[in-house]
Amino acid sequence: MDALPVICLIMPFLVALGGEPQVPRKELTLPGVLSRVEAAYPKVKGIAQERQAAAGKLREKQGAFDTTVSVGLEYLSYNSASSRGKNAEASISTATVEMAMRSGAKLLVGRDANSGLVKSPISSTGSDGTIYAGIKLPLLRGAGVNEKSIAELQAKLGLPLADAAITQVIVASKAAAGGAYWEWVAAGRKLTVARDLLALAVLRAKQIAREVELGAQPPIAITEAEQEVRRREAGLNKAERDVQKASIKLAGYLWQDDGTPLPPPVAEQLPSEMPAPAFLDAARLQMSREGALAKRPEILAIALQLGAVSLDERLALNDGRPDLSLVLQPGQDMGRLGIGETLKAGINFSVPLGRWDASGRRDTARAKTIKLTQDRELTKRQVLLEVDDAWSAILAAVERFHATDAEVALAKQLEVGERKRFAEGDSTLFLVNQRERATAEAIGRLIDIQLEYQQALLALDAASIAL
């Protein structure tokens, strides 16, 4: 047997044993990438401020119920109405503490100290002034439902609404980062295939050159061998560029906690294996569907918007009611010339005639409710279809993987058989090269299917908020 056919048979084993020496490396894992995204990705850190903004909005609306302290002091010098042409003087001082209640009531305590010829209807007080406490209580419009209380309730809905927006950005960012990670891993696996394929061609070209020198092969044989080396070098260059491109894309999601971007991952950080696709437990589909309906931020956001619109409708209906309020303000007039107990009591009533404002807001709220209800049903349907589509992609990827894995095994058998025929003089270098490339192409398709499988898993986890 000639030396060249023999070396063709043992070449795959030489390549496997003679690669670059292994160096210690810290593999970059998918959980590591996802944790970096959640902890430091600028888009995630930026959207987190939505909750702070919502909390600030809530504090703003709660400010409507802040206790208010008012102090006033006036001095009057004027022409007396009872004795025209005679100067009259008076001093008026007030101090009031008011508190608006969420029920619509308004509480107040205060002190008035008025002396001199006080103008009507402001009354004089004893020398120590009048202290009083009062309440203004709405009985119909504004009773329990009023603009301030509704605004606060809607602001409270802003907190979970912000959380939903944050969740949506986090999940989308992690899914995108996970996809970039697996693209990088797949490119790295293809790079290994391209290197092995080139190593075969280089080793074969050296052997053929030696055979040509000995006269065992025609000079054209070295030309064919060198052509194959150049072809595979180009393939290796493309594979290296694909790895670099995937590494740079992945680096866009990798940041340190202090906001400094991490450098693109290097080849030494590639995992040694890419998981083979496998069928999932059938119960996983139902769990994913239930999780999607319960956790998807789009559905939660619509539910919260419906709550806010419902509050608008409640306010509009309440504003269409008559205004009936009770005022009660007992007090104590003290000091010299004080009269002791004082009382201010009254009832106010008003009714809107047209009610266009309230009825218009009511109709607007009801129309929004109908629209949001339809949006919710459509969103639920789309969410479930996303889950089903991801599940279908997973099943298809597993089946394709098994079929392509069998194809790879057959391609390897054909490659080995072609080498044996070449060793026996029944084949050509051209056919051997073709068989090797066919095997490499089949392995490349197998890697693509593994990538699709991992991306489908990410899509399923993202659809069910399991990332």
Secondary structure, 3 states (H helix, E strand, C coil): CCHHHHHHHHHHHHHHHCCCCCCCCCCCCHHHHHHHHHHHCHHHHHHCHHHHHHHHHHHHHHHHHCCEEEEEEEEEEEECCCCCCCEEEEEEEEEEEEEECCCCCEEEEEEEEEEECCCCCCCCCCCCEEEEEEEEEECCCCCCCCHHHHHHHHHHHHHHHHHHHHHHHHHHHHHHHHHHHHHHHHHHHHHHHHHHHHHHHHHHHHHHHHHHHHCCCCHHHHHHHHHHHHHHHHHHHHHHHHHHHHHHHHHCCCECCCCCECCCCCHHHCCCCCCCCCCCCCHHHHHHHHHHHHHCHHHHHHHHHHHHHHHHHHHHHHHCCCEEEEEEEEEEEECCCCCEEEEEEEEEEECCCCCHHHHHHHHHHHHHHHHHHHHHHHHHHHHHHHHHHHHHHHHHHHHHHHHHHHHHHHHHHHHHHHHHHHHCCCCCHHHHHHHHHHHHHHHHHHHHHHHHHHHHHHHHHHHCCCC
